[in-house]
Every structure is written in structure tokens, then in C-alpha cells.
Amino acid sequence: MDRCRCCGKELPEKNLLLYRNMPKSAQFFPTEEELENEKGLDIVLKQCPYCGLVQAIGEPVPYFRDVIRASGFSDEMMEFRRKQYSEWMAENNLESKKVIEIGCGKGEYMTAMETAGCIAFGLEHSDENILEAKKAGHNVIKGFIENEDYRIKGAPYDGFYIMNFLEHIPEPGGFIRGIANNLRDGAVGIVEVPNFDMILEESLYSEFIQDHVSYFTKDTLENILRLNGFEVLTCESIWYGYILSAKVRKRSDIDVLALISKENEMNDKISGLLKSWRAEGKKVAAWGAGHQALANFSLLGMSEYLECVIDSAPFKQGKYTPATHLPVVSSDVLKKGEIDVVIVMAGGYSDEIMRIIEREYPGVEAITIAKVAEGFKNVERKPL
């Protein structure tokens, strides 16, 4: 059973594409002596029905950890990279910050990043590549992100970039999480892969090679990045449409300070009212046993001040509120004259309930929880 490289779901039995007798490696050219034993292989492609990723089935090439790059010798490409990196660094204030290339090869692109003004590092597996990169004066670290727990020397980094390397990785999800786990909160990056959208649009049937195990469209690239720790800021095709380039930011925790502040504010307001009513000898009930009211009974410490909870739903009456164990009763309790104050906590029905209290129980004081939130202090017997 084959599973998706991105989401881990089971892949279908049906092949999306099958190419027979294909080169087993884009980097292996047999000598005359090797021809007798050299054979092609079948490239089998499947598409995940859940996340959509198109992927090659089977083992990756043995050298997938090493970067092999010819475009580093292209003057046009190098000029393109210099401009791209300079603009990206300016956008993200990365001058004098630590930026690492994941899979840096011989450091071809590191020169362009260094001239942009950051403190550039590279991560590379190939000893040969590392030797050449260091000869050129680049700061290269030996290693490969085997999984999400892998730690890169010198981490955390402020930014990263990975140029046409992700498509070689057999387990790209864990690899991407591994990148994220070596970055500072809010760190940014550039992720580039061959553009499978273009391959489809132009019917480039000869673009499939065993070296590439994932074929990313714009949607599937964005998806795998979002699933593994990044916000996708932009994603567009570049370099004559051949490359998909995504700008990303490491996902940060959602800011919940406003929620905490609001809870604390409500706690102060409601506890002040409840304590004042207790000091006056008044008995208090709440009207409403919906999920927000139930949460407030717990979060705001209201239960110790309430006699009961009124609710119009018969299936709740005669039972108790979960967690706080307040008795749930019908509004008939107000006819007994034992309740002095009602806090109405019924969401969109609150105004209607206020009118019912005013009309049918004129001796009972009432206030909505919304008015408490507004800081209303004086409880009245009429709708608020």
C-alpha cells in the first residue's frame, strides 16, 4: 500500500501516468563497459485524491540528499537571483540577519544572497559540494534535514531559501517541518520548485525524471507549506514560467491577548455586581443555559453566587449545569418571590426575555450580561 508523501493518506491503485523504460537517474551516464547491465525503469505517477499531490512511487535516487545544480553557471540566472534576493531582503529587513539556504550545493546562489547584505549560511550533504563551497569562501554546514527533529548548527535562523530541491525529498512534510523548527518565530523564506502547472498546460510529457518524486502545482505547493508550519504570503510562477516561487512566513501563535483581557475585564465587572448583591442580601439567578452562559458560569466564577439557572427548554429543566452543577428550572421560580435579581444570558433572545420579566415579574430586577460588559452599574426593572 502506497501512502501520500504529503498527507499520508492511502494512494489509489490506479496510476495517473506510467512511463516505461525511463532513465533511472538524470545524473547517471553509463560507460561502454556498463551498457550490458544498464537498464531503464518504469516511472509510476499517482495523484493523492485528498491533498492532490502528484508523486512518483518507489524509492528516490540514492543521491537525493545532494544538490546537483547546473543553473549556477548561468549569468542570466545569477543576475535574476541577485535582484530577487535583494528585494526579498529589503521587504523583510533581513540585512545583517542570519539566512540559510537549505541544499546549497556548491554555494552558487549564496554569492547572490551574500551581496544582498545578510549573514548567509548554507546546509549541504555532499562533501564534494561543501569542499567547493568553502573554497569559494562560503559558510556551509554539513547536514541534511532527515526529519522534523533535526537541528541545524547555529539555529535558529531569521530566514531561509530552498531552490528546486524540495521536489527531490521523499518525505517533504517532515522536511518542511524540520526547516520550520530551525527558524525564529516569524522568520521568512523562499521556496521554489519546478512548475507542474506549466508542465500540464504545455503538455511537457518529457519533464518526468526519477530524480523528482513530487510534482507541485501552485495549489499543492501552498497546501504542503501550510500543513507544515508556514503561512504562504505569495506564490507565483517565475523564470519564464518554469519555476513556482512561494514567499512564506513561519506560522506564529494566534494573538489571544484580547480574549484573555476581555475575560479578566468581565470577571471584574460581574464579580463586583454579584458581591454587591450578596452584601445587600439579594438572591440572584441567571436566565439562559446556552453554551456561552455555561462557559461564563465557570470562567467568571458565577456559580457560587447563583441560586439557579432559568431556561425555557423543558429537556434542560430538572437537571443541572455541567461542571458548575447549578439547578436548571423554569421561569415559574420567579413567581415564588424568592429571586430578587436575574442576569439574562440568552444571546439573541435576551431582549425578549427582558420584556417577559418586565411584564410578568415586575418585582424582579434584571440586567443582560451585555450591559454588564458595557460597564452598566444600575440594575433596573425595565429592558436595558
N, C-alpha and C positions, 0 to 999 in steps of 0.2 A: 504494500500500500504506500503510495507516494503522498507526501503532505506538502502543502504550500510553503514556499520559502519565506513568505511574508507573514501570513496569518496563522499558519499551522493547521488549517483545515484540510480535510481529505480532498485530493485532486480527483477529477473524473477519470474513468478508464479510457474514455475517448481521447485520442490525440488531436491537438489543434493542427499541428503540422508535423510531417515526417520527411526528413531529408536523408537519403541513403548515400553511403559511401562518401561521406564528407571527411575533410582533413581532421585528424584527431587533435590538431593543435595549429594555431596560426603562427607559431614560432618554430615548429619542427620541420626542417627540410632535410630529408634523408640523403645520405651519400649513395653512390652507386652500389657500394657493398651492402647497404642496408635495405635496398629495394626489395630483395626477395622476401623479407619478413615484414615489410611495411604494408599496413592495410588501413583503409579508411574505416569510419564508423558511422552509425546512424545517429543523427541529431533528432531527438524527440522533444517536441514542444507541447506543453499543456497550459491551459488558462484556468486559474482558480475561479470557480463560479461565485465565490464570496467576496474576495477583495479585487479580483480582476487581473492580477498579475500574470503575465505570460512568462513562462520559465522553462528552462531546459531540464530534462530529467536525467538523473545519473550523477556520477562523480565529476567534480570540477577538474580542470587540468592540474597537474602536480605543482605547478609553479604559480598558482593563483595568488599567493601572498606577495609575490614580487611584482613590481611595476615595470612594464616594458613600454617605452614611450618613444615614438618617432617624431611626434609633432614638436618636441622640444627643440628640434633643429630648424623649425620653420620661422623665418624672420617675421612673416606676417602674423603668425600666431603669437609670437613673443610680444610684438607691439600691441596686439589686441589685449593680451593679458596685463601688460603694464597699465594700460588705460583702465581696464576693468578693475584691477586691484586698487589702483589709486582712488577711483571713485567710491568703491566699496569702503575703503578705509576712512575716507572723508565723511561718508554718510554715518559711520558708526563710531567716530572718534577713536580709532584704533592706533593712532600714532603713538609710538613707544610702548605699545601693549604687546603681550605675548600671543602670537598667532602661529598655529601649527598646520602643516599640510599632512593629511593622512594619506600615506602612499606617495612619497615624494620622488621616487625614482632616483635619478642622479642629481636631483635638485634643479632641474631645468626651469621650473616655474618659481622656485624660491628666489631666484635673482630678481624677478619682476616684483615679488612681494617685498623683498628687502629694500628695493629702491623706493617703494611706496612709503617707507618710514616706520614700519613696525619692527618688533623683535621677532624675527622669523625662525621657526623650528620646522623640522621635518621628521616624520616617522616612516621608516622603511625596513623591510625584512631582508632584502637581498644584500649580502656582504659586498658583492661587486659594486652594486649601486652606491652603497654607503661609502665605499672607498673613493669612488669617483666624486661623489658629492663633497666629501671632506677635502679632497684635493682642490676643489673649486672654492673652498672657504665657507661652505655651508654648515650650519649647526644641525646635524642629523642624529636622531636617536634610533638605535636598532630595536625593532619590535613589530608586532602585528596584533591588532585587536581581535583576540580569539573569541571573546565573549563580553558581556556587559560588565563583568567584574574586573576586566583588565585595567591595569593602572599604567599610565604613561609617565615616564620620568619627567619631573618638572610641572606636572599638573597641579592645580587647574589652569587652563588657558582661557584667554579672553575671546579668541576667535579661532576658526578652523576653515579649511577648504579641502575638498576632495574632488579631483579632476578625473573623470572617466575611469574610476576604479571600483565603484560600488557594484557595477554590473557583473564583476568577477567573483563577488563574495558569496559563498554557498549559503550562509545564514545571515542575510542582510539585516534582519531585525535586531538580533543581538549585537551585531557590529555597530549599528547606528546608536543603540542604547549605550554601548561602550564608549562611543565618541562623546555622547551627552554627559556621561558620568565623569569625564575628564575635563569638563568645562565649568567655568564660573556661572553662577545664576545670571541669566540674561545675556549670555555670550551669543555671538552671531556666527554665521557660517555661510559658505557657498558649497552647494552640492551639485555636481554635474554628471550627466550620464548621456550615452547615445540616445537620440530621439526616436523612439519606436513609432510615435505618431507619424513622423516623416517616412519611415520605412513602409508603413501601411499606405499612406497617401500616395507615395511614388511607386508602390509595388516593387520595392527593392529586395527581391527574393534572395539575392546572393549575400545579404548582410549577416546571415546567421553563421556563427562560428562557435566551436565548443568552448572557447575561452570565456564567452559570455553566458552566464547562467540565468540572468534576469534581463527582461526587455521591458523598459519602463515607458509608459505613456505619461503625459502630464498628470493625469488623474492618479495613476498608480504610484508615481513618484511622490506626489503630495501626500497620498494616503499612507505610505510606509513611513514617511518622515513624521507625520502627525501621530501615528500609532506608537512611535518610539521616542518621544520626548521633545519634539520640536514644533514650534509654530512656523508655518510657511508664510513668509512675507510677500514674496513674488515667485512666480515660476514662468519662464518664457523660453522660447527657442532662440538660440544664438548660432553664430558661426555658420551662416548660410542654411540654417535650419537643421543642421546635423546634431546639435547638442541641445539638451534641455538643461537649463541653469536655474536652480532654485536658491533663493536667499532665505535663510532660516534664522530663527532665534530659539535658544533653549527655553523650553516652557517653564514659566515660573508659577508658583502657587497663586491662585486667585486671591485678591485682596479682600479679606473678610473683616477688616477692622471696623467698617461701618456697621456690620451686623452685630459685632461684639459691643460696640459703643451704644447702639440702639437698645440692645438687651439691658445693658447696665443702666441706661437712662430710664427705661421703662421700670426696671426694678426699683430704682429710687422713687419714682413717682407713685407707683402703685403701693409700695410698702408704706410710704408716708400716709396715703389715704387710709389704708387698712388699719394702720396703727392708731390713727386719729379716731376712726370709727369705734375701734375697740375701747379706746380711752373714754369715749362717750357712752359706752355700754350698748352700742348698736350691734344687731346681728345682721350679717351680710351673706348674700347668696350670689351666685353667678347664673346668668341665663345664656345657655349655649354650651353644647358638648361636642362641637366640631373639632377637627384636628388642631386648629390654631389655638382654640381655647384650652384643649387638653395639654398642649405644649406649654402654654403660659402658666397653667396651674403649677407645673413642675418647675419651669425655668425661673419664674418670678416669685417662687415661694409663697404662693397664694393659699395653698390648701389648708394651712394651719389657721387661717382667718375666716374660712368659708364654712357655713353650716351645711350647704348642699349645692347642687347644680341643677338648675331647671332646664328641661329640654322638651320640645313638643313631640319628639319621636317616641311613640309607645314602646318600640323594641329596646330603647335605652332605659326607660323608666323601670325602677325597681332593681336596677343594677348599680354598679359603682364605676367611677372613672378609673381607667388603668393607671397604674403607678402611684397616683395620689389617693385613691380609694375614697373619694367623696360620693355620697349617695346621689343618684340621679332621680329626680322626681318631676311630677307635672307641675304646672303653674297653680294648681289648686292649693299648694302650700302657702301661697300668698294670702289666701282667704282666711287663714288661721290667725293672722296678725302677729306671727312670730318673727317675721323677716322685716327689718327696717330699711335695708338698702340692697338694691340689685345692681350688679355690674353686668351690663349687657355685652356679650361677646359672641355675636352671631353673624359676623361678616355683613353680607349684603342684606340680611334680614333685620339688622339692628334697629333701623329707624322704625320699621313696622312694629317691632316688639316694644320700643319706647312708647309708641302710641297706644298699644294694648295696655301697658302698665298705667299710663296716664288716665285712660278711660275706665279700666276695670278695677284698678288698685290704687286709687288716688292717695291713699295714706302711705304708699311706699315710695321712698326716694330712689332715683335711678340715674345712672350715668353710663354712657358707652365707653368701651375700652379705647375707642378712637379719641374721645375727648380727654381721657386720661393721658394719652400720648401727646396731645396738644398742650398739656400742662394745665387743663381746666381744673380749678380747685373747688368751686362751689357746686355741690350736688343739688339739682332741682327736681321737682316732681313733674316737669314737663319735658317734652322731647328736646334734645340738645343738638 
